[in-house]
Amino acid sequence: MDFQIEDEHELIRDAVRKVCADFPDEYWADKDKRHEFPWEFYDAMAAGGWIGIAIPEAYGGSGRGITEASIVLEEVAASGAAMNGATALHLSIFGMHPVVKYGTDAMKQAYLPRVASGDLHVAFGVTEPDAGTDTTSITTSARLEGDQYIVRGRKVWTTKALIAERVLLLVRTTPKEKSERRTDGMTLLLAELQRPEVDISPIDKVGRNAVATCEVVYDDLPVAVADRVGEEGKGFRYLLDGLNAERILIAAEALGIGRAALRRAVAYAQDRVVFGRPIGQNQGVAFPLGEAKMRLDAAELMIRKAAWLLDQGQPCGAEANMAKWLAADASFQTADQAMQTHGGFGYASEYHVERYWREARLMRIAPISQEMILNYVTEHVLELPKSY
């Protein structure tokens, strides 16, 4: 095992930090408060070529791996942007993986360069009100009429739907009861989103409000067959193929939030004087921060391992899921301790840790809950009976 830090990775970190330095915590607090998409930040990252870091060079990207993409998103979150910054980017960075791998040449030529340049925003439409994590139970349907599909149904938690031009939409082209397996009969479409047949409603959320998440209703939306990703009926497999990358990048973002929260907590513990001494001199304050540091560093090791395995084309399902669980757990524990370190001021918006706390809490739920990851680990790693 080689723990030598690669020069390229340090250059990536430094370059991303320089971009993020122009967007301090106050910028993100304002965007969150106003529910405004961070266009200035997004455009700056696009101009630097960071959005296309994992898109093949043939389509205008940098052709780097998940390791490099994870470093970019970690640094964005760690800058204080947290999920408001990372979510503005990450769907473009990894969301088009099914198109990269299974799309036609015409589809790749039409869409990937625009994603890499930051011109094309794409949302992800999978979750439904009555299906949730049970993806095989989705009911949004698409019937074939000539050279187009007609889509009807409802999705929830579609991030960036208000601004996205397209949506990677998972639909049923064959009802579940008529499919040989539950995972059969689902198809992935790259559909137009800003059309009269689509109704988009933002969902009020506790945090990460600079990037809207929406309920989307599709009322006979036409989608050209040419905009189908891969073969009909195999969409679920295409979706699964990109989940490990998603887990790793989400874990990196959680790690970044934890780093931001710890940085704020340590600075406050050094500066805040009570009873004639800085509160960080007290073990009751210092020890939990030391534990948070260890938890974050341990989670980072699993993230790096999972990313390396994926980039080497090796199986990494267990490691990717573990990385997400560990990073989400460490991030929230750190953000919670940052709140505790600040005392009453931790509840005040001006210190920003309450924003980190709200966004770190999300990571234990989305895009998959901690409990579902434990289901995966106990079944596929420990080989215990399936619980659901």
N, C-alpha and C positions, 0 to 999 in steps of 0.2 A: 504494500500500500504506500502511495506517495502523497504526502500532505503538503508538498511544495505548492505555494500559491503561484498561479500562472500570471506572467506579466500582462497578457492580453486581458485577463479578468480584472486586474487592478486598473488598467487603462479604461475599461468599460465603467467601472465604479466611479473613477474620478470624473469621467466625462458626464455621466448622468448626474452626479452630485453638482457639477457646475451648472447644468440646466436647472436643476431643482432649487439651487440657491436663489434664483430670481423669483421663487414662489414660496414665501415663508408661511408659517403657520397662520398668520393673519389672513392671507389670501384664501387659504382653505376653509378657515372658519367662516369667512364672508360668503364664499360660494355655497357652503353647506347651509348657512342661514337663509340665503336667498333662493336656494334650490336652482342654482344656475350652473350649467355645464361649464367646465374650466377650459374654454376654447383657447385662451392664450397659452396655457400649459400644453394642451394637446398639440397645438400648432408648433410650439417650440420643440416638442419631442419628435414630431413628424419631420420637421426640418433637419433634425439631427440624424434621421434615419433609424431611430430606435423602434418605431412601430413595425417596421419590416424586418426586424432582426432574425426572425425564424422562418421567413418566407424565402424560398429558393432564389438564388441570384438570377436565374433565367427569367424571373418574373418581377425583378426590381428590388428584391430583398437582399439581406446580407448573408443568407444561407447558414446562419449559425444554429447551434443546438439549443435544447431546453436549458442546459446549464447556463449559457449566456443570457437567455431570456429571463431565467429566474433571477439572475444577478441584477438585471435592469429593473425588474418589478420590486425586488427587495429594496433597492436603493431609493426608488420612488416612494414607497411606503415609509421607509425609515427617515425620509426628509421631513416628515410631518404631514405629507399629503395623505398618508394612510390609504384607506380604500377609495376615498373620493378621487385620488390621483391614479391609483392602480387600476380601478375599474374602468376609468376613461380609456385605458389602453389595452387591457389584457384580452378582451374579446377579439380585437384586431390581431394581437400577437399570436394567440393559439386557436381562436375560434374557427379559423378557416382551414384547420388541419384536415378535415374530411375532404375539402375541395382539393387541397394540395395532393392528397393521396389517391382519391377516387374520382375526381372531376375529370371531364373531358378536356382535351387540349384547348378547345374553343372557350370553355368556361374558365380555365386557368388564365388564358390570355386576356379575357374580358375583365376579370375581376381582381386577380391577385396583384397586378401592378397598382391598381387604384387603392387597394387596401394598404400595400406597402408604403405608398406615398402619403397616406392619411386622408386621401380624398373620399374613400368609400367606407362608411360605417356599416357594420353588420351586427345584428342582434342574434340571439339564440332562443328559439322557441321550442321548448320541450315540455316543461312542467305544466300540469293542468290542475284545476281546483279539486277534482275528485280522484286524481291519480297520484300526485306528489312523487315520492321516490319510486313508487311502483310504476315505472315507465311503461311496462307492457300493457297496462290498463288504460292507456290514453284512448280517447274517443274522437279526437279531431280527425276528420276523414278527408280523403281526396279521391274523387271519382274521375276516371279518364274519359274525356270527351274529345275525340279527334286528336289533335296535337297539343292538347292542354289538359291539365288537371283542374278540377274545381274543388276548392278547399272550403270546408265548413267546420267550425268548432271554436274552442276558447282555450287560451293559454294564460298562465299567470307567471309573475316574476320574470318577465321579459325585459332585461336591462337594456337601456339605450333605445328602446322602441320609439321614443318621441323624435329622435334625430337620425335613426338608422334608415338607410335607403333600402336595404335588403335584410332578410331574416333567414337563418338556417332553421328550417321548420320540419319537425318530425311529425309525420301524419300516418294514419292507417289507410293503406290502400286495399287491405283485406281485413275484415273483422277478426278479432281474436278467436272467436268461436269457430271460425272457418279456417284457421291457420293450423298447420301441423304442430308447430311449437308456439308457445306464447310470444317468443321473440321474433317470429316470422311475421310477414305482412305489413311491416312498417317501412316507410320510404322517407328519404331526406330530400327536401326541396330547398333551393335557394330562391325564395320568393320575394317579390316586391312588397314593400311594407306601407309606403305612403300612398295608398289608393283609397277610393271611396268605399270599397268593399271591406275595409279594415277600420275597426273602431279601437282607439288606443286610450286607455285611462290610467294615469299615474296612481300608484299605490302610496298612501301616506305611510312613512317609515320613521322609526326612531332615530335613524342615523344614515350616513352616506347619502345625503340628500342632494349633493351636487350632480349626481348621476341618477336619473329617474329609473325606477323599475315599475313595470306596467302590467295591467291586465289587457289582453288583446283579443278581440273577437273577430273572427273571419267569417264573413257572410257571402259565400260563393265567390271567393277570390280565385281568379284564373291564374294559373302558373304554367308556363310553357314547358313541355316535356324536355326541351333543351336545357332547362334549369333544374333538372333532376340530378342529384349527386349519386353517381354509380347506378346500380341496378335497382329496379323496383323490388320492394319487399325485403331489402337487405340493410335498410337504414339503421336498424338497432345495432348491427355489427359495426357499421361505420362510426356510429356514435361512441361505442365502447372503445374503439381504437384510439380515440383522442382523450379518454378520461384520465389516463395515467399522467399525461402532460398537464392536464388541467389541475389535478391534485397537487402536482409538484409546484406549479406556479402559484396556486392559491396558498400553499404552505410558505413559499418565499415571501409573499405579501404579508402573511401573518407574522412571520419572523421580523419583517421590517417594522410593523406596527409595534411589536415588542421592543425593538431597538429604540424607536422614538420615545416610547413611554419610559424606558429605563434611563435614557439620556436626560429627560426632564426630571425624573425622580432623583437621580444622583445629584444633579445641579442644585435642586431645591434643598436636598439634605445637606449639602455643603454650605449653602448660603443662609439657610434659616437658622437663626440663633434663638434658643429658648433656654432660660435658666443659665444664661451666660456661656453657652457652648452650642456649636452647630448640632442639629438633631442627628446628623449622620454619625456623630460620635457615640450615639446610643446603639447598643447591639440590637435592641428591639426594632430599630429602624434599619440598621445596616445589614443585619443577617438576612432578612427577607429579600433585600435587593441583591445580595450575593447569590442567594438561591435562584432568583429570577435570571441572573446572568448565566448560571450553570444550565438552567432549563433551556434557555434560548440557544446556547452553544451546542447542547446535545441535540436539539431539534435540527439545527443547521447541518450537523453531520449526516443525519438521515436524509435531509433534502439533497445534499451533495451526492450521497450514494445513489439515491433514486434517479437523480438527473443523469449521473454518469452511466448508469445501467441503461436508461432509455436511449441516451445518445449513442451507446454502443450496440443498440439493437437487441439487448438482452431483456428477458422477462423482468418486470419491476413492479407488478401489481401490488405485492405485499409492501414493498418499500415506499411506493408512492402513497398508498393509503396511510401507512404508519407516519410518514413525513407530515401529511396533512393533519393527522390527529395530534401528534406531538407539538407541531408548531402552533396550531390553534389553541391547545391547552396552555402552552408556555406563554403565548402572546396575551391571552386574557388574564392569566395569573399575574403577569408583569404589569399590565395596564391597571388591574385592580389594586396591586400593591403601590403603583404610582399614585393612584387616588388616595390610598391610605396614608402614604408618606406626606402628601400635601395637606392632609387633614381637611378642614372645612374649605380651604382654597381649592382643593381638588374638585369640588362641586361647582366652582366658578369657571365660566367659559373662557375667561381671559388666560387661564393657565393651560388650556388645550388638552389636558389629560382626560377630561371627561369625554372629549371627542374621540380620543384614542380608545377609551374604555367602551364607548358605544360601538365603535367599528370593530374592535377586537372581539366583542361578544358575537357579532355576526359570523365570525369565522368558525365558531363551534356548531353552526347550523347549516351554513351554505358553503359550497353547493351540495354538500352531503353532510348529514349529521354525524356527530361523534359515535352515536349508537350504531349507525349503519356501517361505519368503518369497523367497529368491534365485531359486528356480524361477519364482515368479510374475513377479518383476521382469525376469528375462532373457527370459521368453517373451512377456509382455504389454506390457512397456515397450520392451525392446531388440529385440523381435520375432525372437529366436533360435529355432531349432527346439525343440519340446517335448522335455524330457529323460526323461519317464516316461509 
